[in-house]
Amino acid sequence: MKEETLILIKYRLERAKESLEEANILLERGYPNTFVNRLYYSCFYAVSALLLIRGLSSTKHSGIRSLFHQNFIKTGLMNEEMGQLYDKLFDNRQKSDYADLVRFNAEEVGSWYGEAQRFVEKVENVVKDECGMHRQT
């Protein structure tokens, strides 16, 4: 794998973790809609890194989602629950960002943080295993 690709993968994994931290702050401050946005983006960045290990990418969020399902969920490399979580965050991020009169309840969406955190950790472990990054860090 090219060095440039490894750098981009590492960057996207860092952005995934950063977005998780941002989500936590936003929920604590009472912004559940933006919390949902940042949770989605944490998983989006992680999936974008994951796709790069197969040389895959898309300029559209729906393309990233489709590639993730085709190459990792349907093949069994990732479990169905991960696909369902990604879909839930994708759909709810769309609602929170673009639909009028949508207000998420902090108590209802708060548990999504742990789910997203586990998602990012799982993806990061797969990426590191595939790229041999465990040996480099």
Secondary structure per residue as TSV (DSSP state, phi and psi in degrees):
chain	resnum	aa	ss	phi	psi
A	1	M	-	360.0	139.0
A	2	K	-	-65.2	148.3
A	3	E	H	-60.1	-38.2
A	4	E	H	-61.4	-38.2
A	5	T	H	-67.7	-42.6
A	6	L	H	-61.3	-40.5
A	7	I	H	-62.8	-43.4
A	8	L	H	-66.2	-39.9
A	9	I	H	-61.1	-47.9
A	10	K	H	-61.1	-41.6
A	11	Y	H	-60.6	-45.7
A	12	R	H	-66.5	-36.0
A	13	L	H	-66.2	-38.5
A	14	E	H	-63.5	-41.7
A	15	R	H	-63.8	-36.1
A	16	A	H	-60.7	-46.5
A	17	K	H	-67.4	-39.4
A	18	E	H	-61.9	-42.3
A	19	S	H	-65.4	-33.7
A	20	L	H	-63.5	-43.8
A	21	E	H	-62.6	-42.5
A	22	E	H	-61.6	-42.0
A	23	A	H	-59.0	-45.0
A	24	N	H	-59.2	-45.3
A	25	I	H	-62.1	-43.9
A	26	L	H	-64.2	-39.6
A	27	L	H	-66.8	-42.4
A	28	E	H	-60.5	-32.9
A	29	R	T	-88.7	-0.8
A	30	G	T	90.8	30.0
A	31	Y	-	-119.3	73.2
A	32	P	H	-65.9	-31.1
A	33	N	H	-66.5	-44.8
A	34	T	H	-71.4	-29.6
A	35	F	H	-57.3	-46.9
A	36	V	H	-62.6	-41.0
A	37	N	H	-57.4	-49.2
A	38	R	H	-69.0	-33.3
A	39	L	H	-63.1	-45.5
A	40	Y	H	-58.0	-48.2
A	41	Y	H	-63.8	-32.4
A	42	S	H	-61.0	-43.7
A	43	C	H	-72.5	-36.5
A	44	F	H	-59.7	-47.6
A	45	Y	H	-63.2	-40.4
A	46	A	H	-63.4	-46.0
A	47	V	H	-64.4	-38.5
A	48	S	H	-60.5	-39.6
A	49	A	H	-65.7	-43.7
A	50	L	H	-59.6	-44.2
A	51	L	H	-62.6	-34.5
A	52	L	H	-62.1	-27.9
A	53	I	T	-67.4	-16.8
A	54	R	T	-106.4	5.7
A	55	G	T	73.9	24.7
A	56	L	-	-107.5	148.0
A	57	S	-	-163.6	164.4
A	58	S	-	-152.4	151.0
A	59	T	S	-87.1	-7.7
A	60	K	S	-115.6	145.5
A	61	H	H	-61.2	-40.7
A	62	S	H	-64.5	-31.7
A	63	G	H	-68.1	-42.0
A	64	I	H	-60.9	-45.5
A	65	R	H	-59.7	-47.0
A	66	S	H	-63.3	-45.5
A	67	L	H	-62.7	-39.3
A	68	F	H	-60.2	-49.3
A	69	H	I	-64.2	-46.1
A	70	Q	I	-63.6	-42.2
A	71	N	I	-97.9	-16.2
A	72	F	I	-128.1	-36.5
A	73	I	I	-83.2	-54.5
A	74	K	T	-64.5	-25.5
A	75	T	T	-85.6	-9.2
A	76	G	T	84.6	3.9
A	77	L	S	-70.2	-26.0
A	78	M	S	-127.8	147.2
A	79	N	-	-78.4	161.0
A	80	E	H	-58.6	-33.6
A	81	E	H	-62.0	-34.4
A	82	M	H	-66.9	-39.4
A	83	G	H	-65.0	-40.1
A	84	Q	H	-66.2	-40.2
A	85	L	H	-64.4	-45.0
A	86	Y	H	-59.3	-43.8
A	87	D	H	-63.0	-42.7
A	88	K	H	-61.2	-45.9
A	89	L	H	-68.2	-39.2
A	90	F	H	-58.5	-52.0
A	91	D	H	-64.1	-42.5
A	92	N	H	-74.2	-30.1
A	93	R	H	-65.6	-39.8
A	94	Q	H	-59.7	-45.9
A	95	K	H	-62.6	-48.4
A	96	S	H	-66.2	-32.4
A	97	D	H	-87.3	-31.3
A	98	Y	H	-121.5	-21.5
A	99	A	S	-87.5	141.5
A	100	D	T	-77.8	150.9
A	101	L	T	62.2	26.8
A	102	V	-	-99.6	122.4
A	103	R	-	-132.6	113.9
A	104	F	-	-79.3	146.1
A	105	N	-	-87.1	125.0
A	106	A	H	-57.1	-37.9
A	107	E	H	-67.3	-34.2
A	108	E	H	-74.3	-38.0
A	109	V	H	-94.8	-12.1
A	110	G	T	-56.1	-36.1
A	111	S	T	-69.8	-15.8
A	112	W	H	-66.3	-22.2
A	113	Y	H	-60.2	-49.8
A	114	G	H	-62.1	-37.9
A	115	E	H	-63.8	-45.0
A	116	A	H	-66.5	-38.0
A	117	Q	H	-62.4	-45.1
A	118	R	H	-64.3	-37.9
A	119	F	H	-58.7	-52.2
A	120	V	H	-61.8	-42.7
A	121	E	H	-61.8	-43.2
A	122	K	H	-62.5	-47.8
A	123	V	H	-62.0	-43.4
A	124	E	H	-60.2	-42.1
A	125	N	H	-63.8	-41.9
A	126	V	H	-63.2	-46.4
A	127	V	H	-60.1	-47.1
A	128	K	H	-64.2	-39.2
A	129	D	H	-63.2	-46.2
A	130	E	H	-65.0	-36.8
A	131	C	H	-95.9	-4.3
A	132	G	T	69.4	26.1
A	133	M	H	-73.6	-22.6
A	134	H	H	-59.8	-36.1
A	135	R	H	-74.2	-24.9
A	136	Q	H	-87.8	-21.7
A	137	T	-	-98.7	360.0
